[in-house]
Amino acid sequence: MLFKNKKNILTLVIILLIYVSCATNKKTEHVSNDSINFDHFNHLYKEIFLNEEKVGIVHIYSEYPDYEFEIEPKEGFTCVDDVARAIVMLSKYLKENEKDKEAFDKLKNLTKFVLQMQHVNGYFNNFIWNDLSINTTYKTSVAELNWWSFRALWGLESAYPLIKADKDLENRIREATDKLLINIKRDLPITNLETEFVETIEVPAWLPQKYASDQSALLILGLLKNYERTRDNDIKLLIDALAKGIMLMQKGDADNYPYGAFLSWQNLWHAWGNSQAYALLKAGQALDNQTYIDSALKEIDNFYPYLLNNGFAEAFWIKRKGENYIEIKRNAYPQITYGLRPMVWATVEAYKYSNNKKYLNLAIDLESWLSGNNDAKSVLYNPATGICFDGIINKDEINRNSGAESTIESLLILLEMKKLRK
C-alpha cells in the first residue's frame, strides 16, 4: 500500500497544496533568501561561432508555454543590450562565487560577443540576424551614441577585473573601451552646459540625445568603472557634467509632485532603465560629492514610497503649473522587471551607504512586486524554474513569456537582495 498512515497522506496534501499555489501563481510572500535559480538563464544562453571565434549569446525572446526562442523580424535574435546586461549580472555573481568555472566561461564568451559587435566607427551595433550577420541598419542597431554602446561599456568594464589572467581578452577590452571613449568624449561636449524648456519645464541640453537622463545614468555606471581603472580626469569631468544634467531633471520635492522623481527624457518619466538615483549614489561616493548623494536620496525617500502607495506606472508626462508640476498623461502598463530593478538597486545602495534600516525595508517592499505585491496580485518570478514573466499587461493579464531582459533583471535584483540577507 502506497500510503501506510495518516502522516504520509498529510504530507502528500501539503505537497499538492504547494504545487497548486505555485501553479496558480497567486502567492504574495517575498522571494526566499536562497531562491536564485539560473536554469532559465542557462536555457537562454547559447554558444555560437562568430567570425570563427566561439562566443556566448542570450536569446532575446522566449515564449510561453514551451519557452522556445523567437526572432524579432526587424532586429534579430540576440543583442549587445542583453548580452552586456548578462555580463554585469555574472560579474556580480562571480564576485561572491569566484570558483564557479561554468559562470566564468560564460562571462568570457559573452564578453567576446560584445567585442565582436564593435563597429569600425568605435560605437557598437546591437543585433545579429539568424544567419549571424550583424544588423547595421535598423534604428535600434545602428552603431551610434545610444543605449547599446553605453551598456557595452558597462559590461566590458565590469568584466575587466575578472579576466585579467587572460591577457589577450584584457587587451581587447582595453582597446575597445579606449576606442569607444574617444567617440563619447567627442560627441558629448561639456564646455557649454545650456538648458532648454519643454512644456515649460527647464531641462539640460547636453546629455545623450540632448535630454536623456536615463541614458546618462547608464553611461555614468560604465564611466565610473573606467575611472576606477584609469583615473582619467577627462572621464571624471564627463561624469560630473552628466550628473549635473541628471539633477536638473529632478522635479518636485517631499511635499510636491512628482516628489523628487528624475525625468527620463524631456518632460517624460518612464520606469524602465531609470537608474539615475543609483548612478548618482555611486558617483557621489566615488567622487566624494554629497550633492549627488542627497539628490539620489530625495527620489528614494519620496518618489519610491509614492509609487508603492499609489500604484506603479509605466510612464507619465508632466508640465509646470505655477510653482509646481502637474501630470498631463499617464500609462499604467506594461509594468516590467526592468522598471523595478533600478529602484531596488538604488534603495539597496542607499542602505549600504547609510545603514538606515528604512532603506532595507523599502527594498524588501519593492522586491515583493516579483512575488505578488503588484497590480495583478500575481507571482512573476518562479524560484523553482528561474522563469520571470515579461511583465504585467493589465491588472487581469500577465505576459507569461520570459525573455532575456526580464530573466537577467530579476537575477540582478535577487543577487543584490541576497547580499543584504546574509
C-alpha positions in Angstrom: 0.0 0.0 0.0 1.4 3.4 -1.0 0.2 5.4 2.0 0.6 3.5 5.2 -0.6 6.1 7.6 -2.2 9.5 8.0 1.1 11.2 8.2 2.0 10.2 4.7 -1.4 11.3 3.4 -0.9 14.7 5.2 2.5 15.1 3.6 1.0 14.4 0.1 -1.7 17.0 0.8 0.9 19.6 1.8 2.9 18.9 -1.3 -0.2 19.2 -3.5 -1.1 22.5 -1.9 2.3 23.9 -2.5 2.2 22.8 -6.1 -1.3 24.3 -6.7 -0.2 27.5 -5.1 2.8 27.8 -7.4 0.7 26.7 -10.5 -2.0 29.3 -9.8 0.7 32.0 -9.5 -1.0 33.8 -6.6 1.5 33.7 -3.8 2.3 37.0 -2.2 5.2 36.3 0.2 8.7 37.6 -0.6 11.1 35.6 -2.7 13.0 33.5 -0.3 16.6 34.0 0.7 18.2 31.2 -1.3 15.8 31.2 -4.3 18.2 32.3 -7.0 17.8 29.9 -9.9 19.9 30.2 -13.1 18.1 27.4 -15.0 16.1 29.7 -17.3 19.1 31.9 -17.9 21.1 28.8 -18.9 18.3 27.9 -21.2 18.6 31.3 -22.9 22.4 31.2 -23.1 24.0 29.6 -26.2 27.4 29.4 -27.8 27.9 30.1 -31.5 30.9 30.8 -33.8 31.1 34.4 -34.9 33.9 35.2 -37.3 35.5 31.8 -36.4 35.5 32.7 -32.7 33.4 30.9 -30.1 31.2 33.5 -28.4 28.3 33.4 -26.0 24.8 34.9 -26.6 21.5 35.1 -24.9 18.3 34.7 -26.8 16.1 37.8 -26.5 12.7 36.2 -26.8 11.5 33.0 -25.1 7.7 32.4 -25.5 5.2 30.7 -23.2 4.3 27.9 -22.8 7.3 25.9 -24.0 9.7 28.9 -23.9 11.0 28.3 -27.4 13.0 31.1 -29.0 11.7 33.7 -31.4 13.3 36.3 -33.6 12.2 39.9 -34.0 11.9 40.4 -37.7 13.4 43.9 -37.8 16.1 43.3 -35.3 17.4 39.8 -34.7 17.7 37.0 -32.1 20.4 38.3 -29.8 21.8 41.7 -29.0 24.6 43.7 -27.2 22.0 45.2 -24.8 21.1 41.8 -23.3 24.5 40.2 -23.6 26.1 43.1 -21.8 23.4 43.0 -19.2 24.2 39.4 -18.6 27.9 40.2 -18.3 27.1 42.7 -15.5 24.9 40.1 -13.8 27.6 37.4 -14.0 30.3 39.8 -12.8 28.2 40.4 -9.7 27.6 36.7 -9.2 31.3 35.8 -9.6 32.5 38.3 -7.0 30.7 36.0 -4.5 31.3 32.8 -6.3 34.7 33.1 -7.9 35.3 29.3 -8.2 32.3 28.8 -10.5 34.1 27.8 -13.7 30.9 27.5 -15.8 29.8 31.0 -14.9 33.3 32.3 -15.6 33.4 30.6 -19.0 30.1 32.2 -19.8 31.3 35.6 -18.8 34.3 35.3 -21.1 32.3 34.1 -24.1 29.7 36.8 -23.7 32.5 39.4 -23.4 33.9 38.1 -26.7 30.5 38.6 -28.4 30.3 42.2 -27.3 33.8 42.8 -28.6 32.9 41.4 -32.0 29.9 43.8 -32.2 32.1 47.0 -32.2 31.8 48.8 -35.4 34.8 50.3 -37.2 33.5 53.7 -36.1 34.1 52.9 -32.5 30.4 52.5 -31.4 28.6 49.2 -31.2 25.9 47.6 -33.4 23.2 45.9 -31.3 21.6 42.9 -33.1 22.6 40.0 -35.2 20.4 38.0 -37.6 19.8 34.3 -37.7 22.5 33.9 -40.4 24.9 35.5 -37.9 25.4 38.7 -39.9 25.3 42.0 -38.0 22.2 44.2 -38.3 23.8 47.5 -39.1 20.8 49.4 -40.4 17.8 49.2 -38.2 17.3 52.1 -35.8 17.9 50.0 -32.7 21.1 48.5 -34.0 23.0 51.3 -35.7 26.4 51.9 -34.2 26.0 55.3 -32.5 25.9 57.2 -29.2 23.0 55.2 -27.7 21.8 52.7 -25.1 23.7 49.6 -26.5 27.0 51.4 -26.8 26.7 52.6 -23.2 25.7 49.1 -22.0 28.6 47.6 -23.9 30.9 50.0 -21.9 29.4 49.0 -18.6 29.6 45.3 -19.4 33.1 45.3 -20.7 34.4 47.4 -17.7 32.5 45.1 -15.3 34.2 42.0 -16.8 37.7 43.6 -17.0 38.8 43.0 -13.3 37.7 39.3 -13.5 39.5 38.3 -16.7 43.0 39.7 -16.0 44.5 36.2 -16.3 43.5 36.2 -19.9 45.9 38.8 -21.3 44.6 38.7 -24.8 41.0 39.3 -23.7 42.1 42.0 -21.2 43.9 43.9 -24.0 40.9 43.6 -26.3 38.6 45.1 -23.7 41.1 47.9 -23.1 41.4 48.7 -26.8 37.7 48.5 -27.4 36.8 50.8 -24.5 39.5 53.3 -25.4 38.2 53.5 -28.9 34.6 53.9 -27.7 35.5 56.6 -25.1 37.3 58.7 -27.8 33.9 58.9 -29.5 31.9 59.6 -26.4 34.2 62.4 -25.3 34.0 63.9 -28.8 30.2 63.6 -29.2 29.2 64.8 -25.7 30.9 68.2 -25.5 30.7 69.6 -21.9 32.1 73.0 -22.4 28.7 74.7 -22.8 26.0 73.4 -20.4 22.9 75.0 -21.8 19.3 74.4 -20.9 16.1 74.4 -22.8 12.4 74.4 -22.0 10.0 71.6 -22.8 6.3 72.0 -21.7 7.5 75.0 -19.6 10.0 72.7 -17.8 13.7 73.5 -17.8 15.8 70.6 -19.0 19.5 70.2 -19.8 20.5 70.1 -23.4 24.0 68.5 -23.2 23.1 64.9 -22.4 22.9 62.0 -24.8 20.0 62.7 -27.3 20.2 66.2 -25.7 17.8 65.3 -22.8 18.3 61.6 -22.0 19.0 61.5 -18.2 18.2 57.7 -18.3 21.0 57.1 -20.8 23.2 59.4 -18.9 22.8 57.2 -15.8 23.8 54.1 -17.7 26.8 55.9 -19.2 27.9 57.0 -15.7 27.9 53.4 -14.5 30.3 52.5 -17.2 32.4 55.6 -16.8 32.8 55.1 -13.1 34.3 51.7 -13.6 36.6 53.1 -16.3 37.6 55.9 -14.0 38.3 53.4 -11.2 40.7 51.6 -13.6 42.3 54.6 -15.4 41.9 57.7 -13.2 41.5 59.7 -16.4 40.5 63.2 -15.3 38.6 63.7 -18.5 36.3 60.9 -17.5 35.7 62.5 -14.1 34.8 65.7 -15.8 32.3 63.9 -18.0 30.8 62.1 -15.1 30.3 65.4 -13.3 28.7 67.0 -16.3 26.3 64.1 -16.7 25.4 64.2 -13.0 24.6 67.9 -13.2 22.3 67.3 -16.1 20.5 64.4 -14.2 20.0 66.6 -11.2 18.4 69.3 -13.4 15.9 66.6 -14.5 14.7 66.1 -10.9 11.4 67.7 -10.2 9.2 68.2 -7.2 10.2 67.5 -3.6 8.9 65.8 -0.4 5.6 67.8 -0.5 5.1 68.4 -4.2 4.5 66.2 -7.2 6.4 64.3 -8.7 8.2 64.0 -5.3 11.8 64.2 -6.5 11.5 61.9 -9.5 14.2 62.1 -12.1 12.6 62.6 -15.5 13.9 60.3 -18.2 13.7 62.5 -21.3 12.2 65.9 -21.8 9.1 66.0 -19.7 8.7 62.2 -19.6 9.3 59.8 -16.8 9.4 56.1 -17.6 10.2 53.2 -15.2 12.4 51.1 -17.4 16.1 52.0 -17.2 15.5 54.8 -14.8 18.8 54.3 -12.9 19.5 58.0 -12.1 19.3 57.6 -8.3 21.6 54.6 -8.3 24.1 56.2 -10.6 24.2 59.4 -8.5 24.7 57.4 -5.3 27.6 55.5 -6.9 29.1 58.7 -8.4 28.7 60.6 -5.2 30.6 58.0 -3.2 33.3 57.5 -5.8 33.9 61.2 -6.3 33.2 62.4 -2.8 30.3 64.6 -3.8 27.5 64.8 -1.2 25.3 66.8 -3.6 24.9 63.8 -5.8 24.0 61.5 -2.9 21.5 64.0 -1.4 19.8 64.3 -4.8 19.5 60.5 -5.1 18.1 60.1 -1.6 15.5 62.7 -2.4 14.0 60.5 -5.1 14.3 57.3 -3.0 12.8 58.9 0.2 9.8 60.5 -1.5 9.0 59.2 -5.0 9.5 55.4 -4.4 7.1 55.4 -1.4 4.6 57.4 -3.5 4.7 54.6 -6.2 4.3 51.9 -3.6 1.3 53.7 -2.1 -0.4 54.8 -5.2 0.5 52.1 -7.8 3.4 51.7 -10.1 3.3 53.2 -13.6 4.9 52.6 -16.9 5.3 56.2 -17.8 3.9 59.7 -17.2 4.3 63.2 -18.6 4.3 66.5 -16.7 4.2 70.2 -17.2 4.8 73.1 -14.9 1.8 75.0 -13.4 2.8 78.0 -11.3 5.5 76.9 -8.9 4.5 73.2 -9.1 4.1 70.4 -11.6 1.0 68.5 -12.8 0.6 65.2 -14.6 -0.8 65.6 -18.1 -0.7 61.9 -19.2 -0.1 58.5 -17.6 0.5 55.0 -18.9 -0.1 52.5 -16.1 1.1 49.5 -18.2 3.0 47.5 -19.1 4.9 47.1 -15.9 8.2 45.1 -16.2 11.1 43.9 -14.1 13.4 46.3 -15.9 11.3 49.1 -14.3 11.7 47.6 -10.9 15.4 46.7 -10.8 16.7 50.3 -10.9 14.6 51.2 -7.9 15.7 48.1 -5.9 19.3 48.8 -6.7 19.1 52.4 -5.7 17.4 51.5 -2.4 19.9 48.8 -1.6 22.7 51.2 -2.3 21.1 53.8 -0.1 21.1 51.2 2.7 24.7 50.3 2.1 25.6 54.0 2.3 23.6 55.0 5.3 23.0 51.7 7.2 19.5 53.1 7.8 17.0 50.2 8.0 14.2 52.2 6.4 16.0 51.6 3.1 16.3 47.9 3.8 12.6 47.7 4.4 11.9 49.8 1.3 14.0 47.5 -0.8 12.1 44.4 0.6 8.8 46.1 -0.2 9.9 46.9 -3.8 11.2 43.4 -4.3 7.9 41.9 -3.3 6.5 43.1 -6.6 8.1 40.0 -8.1 6.2 37.7 -5.7 2.7 39.1 -5.8 2.7 42.6 -4.4 1.6 44.1 -7.7 -1.5 45.3 -9.6 -2.2 41.8 -10.9 -1.6 40.1 -7.5 0.4 37.5 -9.4 3.8 36.0 -8.9 6.2 37.0 -11.7 9.3 35.1 -10.6 9.2 31.4 -10.0 12.2 30.2 -7.9 11.6 26.6 -8.9 12.3 27.3 -12.6 14.2 30.7 -12.7 11.5 32.0 -15.1 10.5 35.6 -14.6 7.5 36.6 -16.7 7.9 39.5 -19.1 5.5 41.8 -17.2 2.0 42.9 -16.3 -0.2 43.8 -19.2 -3.0 45.0 -17.0 -4.4 44.1 -13.6 -6.1 41.0 -15.1 -3.4 39.8 -17.5 0.3 38.7 -17.3 2.7 38.4 -20.2 3.9 34.9 -19.5 6.8 35.0 -22.0 10.2 35.1 -20.3 13.0 36.7 -22.4 16.5 37.8 -21.7 15.7 41.2 -20.2 13.2 40.1 -17.6 15.3 37.0 -16.7 18.5 38.8 -16.2 16.9 41.8 -14.5 15.2 39.5 -12.0 18.6 37.9 -11.3 20.2 41.3 -10.8 17.5 42.1 -8.2 17.9 38.7 -6.4 21.7 38.8 -6.3 21.6 42.3 -4.6 18.9 41.3 -2.1 20.6 38.1 -1.2 23.7 40.1 -0.1 21.6 42.1 2.3 20.0 39.0 3.9 23.3 37.3 4.7 
